[in-house]
Amino acid sequence: MIKDLTYRYHSCFCVLLETHVSGRKAENIIKNLGFDDWCVSEAEGFSGGIWCLWMKDKWTIKPIIVHKQFIHLEVQWDKDQRWMFTAVYGSPQVGRRRELWKGLEDIAGTIEGPWCLGGDFNSVLTLNDTGSTFNLSQDSNIFLNCINRFLEVGVRHLPKLKSDHLPILLDFQMAEHDRGPKPFRFLALWVLHNDYKNMVERSWNNRNNLLQNIADVTNNMKIIARLEGISNKLSFSSNLFLEKLQKDLCKEYESIATQEEA
């Protein structure tokens, strides 16, 4: 799934949360994903874990703090301005999250330039997030005070594939453009991608005719595009038909991916 998302969205900096694995096994998985540098906050047993992965030819990244609940980095894209990035996975235990809030407050006191903070805080901002009629806890109030200092940037919730969580794409230019749904189109730029030839070879079957082979090559891309549209719809309201269609498309995608890897 990660390979497909990085290929489709040209992502060369990726953050994974709640990875559940550590040590040599984690390192082998990261290398298999295609990234050549990383910073990891190890999982504790089968709980937690934060991975920040990137390509060294695109990003210059310096780890500043590696904590069980966050990784704080100094990052630079190509020759652009340096800025700070903090990836967060908050503990499910309220008592332990106090360490997170204190750590973020300490970092905030050192920031002089741009700072991006994101992840899974395991806390809520409003009662609508829980369906509760009770007052928000002190933990939620601290969380609200923590994020109120930030401006918004473009965020896209990508389709669920092999996870019950939605991948998030951070896009600093999204706010400048209206990116509504678009039909599938082949882009000439794709042929310049390093893995384009391999992708075509995996999908191409000499026993099929030309039209069938073209359909096979583009099928994965179409499925992901449909899943993205369904995810957008479901983010506003529940729909049993779309939820079933989402599951069916995920199964179809996994089946195609398995056939390509065989």
N, C-alpha and C positions, 0 to 999 in steps of 0.2 A: 504494500500500500504506500509506504513512504517513498519508494522509488518512483511510483506512478505520479504521486503528487508533486515531487520535486521536478519531474520531467514536464508535467503539464503546466505548472506555474513558474518554471524556471527559478526555483528556489535553491539558493546555495548557502542558506543559513537556516537551520531548523532547530526547534526546541521540542523535546518530548518530555512529558510529565508522567509520573506514576508508572515508571518503567518496570519495577518489580525485580529487576535483575541487576547484578553487579559483578565486579571482578573480571576474570578472563572471558567469561561468557558475554558480558556486556561489550567488551572490546571487540570481540569477533563479530557481534551483530552490527556494531557501528561501522566497522570496516566493510562489511558486506553491503551496507546501505550506500556506499560510494563517497562518503565524506573523508577528508584526509587530515582533519584536525578537530579536536573536541575538548570540552570541559565537562566533567561529570560530578554530580553529587550522588554518592552511592545510596542505593536502596538499603533500608534496614530490614534484613530478612526478605519478606515478600511485600514490604510496605514502602511507599514513596519512591524516590529516585527522580533526578532531573538530569537530562542530557541536553547540552548545547553543542550542536554540530555545525561545521562550516567548511567551505573550500578556501584554502589558503591563498589561492591566486586571485580571489575576489575580496576577501575580508581579512583585515588585520585586527585581531582580537586579543586582548590582554585580560585574563581573569584577575579580579581584584579581591573578591570574597567568595568562598565556597562554603555554604552553610547547608544544613540538612533541609532547610525550607526555602532556600533561594540561592541563586548564583548571580553575582554582580560582576558585570564585564565592562571594559572600555572597548568600544567597537569603532571600526572605520571601514567604510565601503570605498574600495579603490583609493583615490586620493581626496575624498570628500572630508568634511569636518568630522572630527572625533566626537562621539557622544557616549552616553552611558546607557546600559541595558541591564535590567534585572528580571530574571525568570523566576517565578514563584510557584511553589507547590506547598500550600499551607497545611499544617497538620490537622487531621480531623478532630484532634483533642483541643478543646478551647484553651486549657491551661498552657499547652505547648505553643499555641499561636501567639501568646504574649511575647515570646522570643522573636517571632516574625515581626510583629508591630514595632517592637523596640529596635530591631535591626534595621528596618526600613526608615524609622525616624532618625537613626544615627547616620544612615547613608544620605538622607535628605539634607542634613546639615552640612554635608561636604560637597554637594552638587553646585556647580557654577555654570554649567551649560545645559544642553538638551539631555533629557533623561526619559527613557521609555521603561515602563513597569507593567508587567503582564503575567498572566498565568492562571492557576486555579487556587484561589485564596481559601476555599472551603468555608466561606462566610457569606452572609447575605446582606443586601442593602435595603430591601423593602419587604414588607409582609407578603406582598404578591409572590415573592420568590419561594415562599414556604406554604402559602395558603392558610397561615395562622392568623388568629384574631388577637393574639397577645402582643404586647409591646416588644420592640426590638431589644435584643440583649446589649449589654455594654460592649461586647465583642463586635457587634455589628456597627455600633456608633464609632468605635475606634477605626474600623475598616472604612467607613464613610469619610471620616476626617482625613484618613490617609490618602484616599484617591481624589479628594476634592482639589488637590493642588495640581492635577494634571489636565492638560488640554486633550481633546479627542483627535485621533487620527483614523484613517479608514481601516475598517476591519471587515473581512469577509469570512463567513462561516462556510467552510467547504463541506461537501457531502460525506456522510458516515459511510465507511466501507467495512473494515474488519474490526471496528471498535464501536462502543456505545457512546463515544464522545465525538463532537464535531471538531475537525481540525480548524485552526484559525489562521488566516493569512493576513499579516499586517502589511498594509499598503499605504505609504506616505503620500502617494499621489492620487489616491482614490477620491479624496474630497474635492479634487479639482475637476473631476470628470463624472458624468452620469453614465454609469455602466449598467444599463439594463440588460435583460436577457437577449441573447443573440443566437441565431441559428448556427449550426455547425458549418464551419468553412475550413478548407485546407489553407494553411499559411505557408508561403514559400520559405519563410524563415526557419521552419522546422527542419528542412534538409541540412541546415548548418549545425544542428545539434549533434554532439559527439555520439549519442546513442541512436541516432535516426536509422542508420544502416542496419544495426542489430535488431531494432524493433521491427523493421520491414521484413528482415530475414526470418524472424521468429513467427511472423504472421502469414508469410507467403507460402503457398502450397502449389508446387509445380503441376499437381494433378487437377487443379481448378482453372477455370478460365480467367481472363483478365478482370472482368467486372466483379467476379466473386472474390478474387484476391484483394481488389481495392476495397470492397465492402468489409473484408476481414481486418484489414489494416486500420480502418477508421472506426470499427465497431467499439473498441475500448473507449475511444475518445467520446463517442456519442453517449455511451452509458454513463460516463462520469458527468457529462454535461446535463443529462436528464436528472441524475442524482442531486446535482447542485441545485437545479430548479426546484425539485421536490423539497429539499432541505429548506430552501428559502420560504416556500409556502407553509411548511409545517412549523416554522419559527413564529408564525403569527397565530395559527389556530390548528387544532387537531383535526385530522381527517382520516378515517379508517381506510378509505380506498387508497389514499396516497401512502399511508403507512405500509399497507400490504404491497403496493407497487414498489416501494422503496426496498422492502425485504427481497422481493423477487429479482429486482435489478442487481442487488448486492450478490445474490446467489449466482446470477448469470455472469456477473463480472468475475467472481472468484473462480467459476468454472472455466472461463476463457483464460484467465491468468494461469490456472493449473495446467491447461493444455499447452500453453506456450512454454511453460517451464519444463514440461515432460520431454 
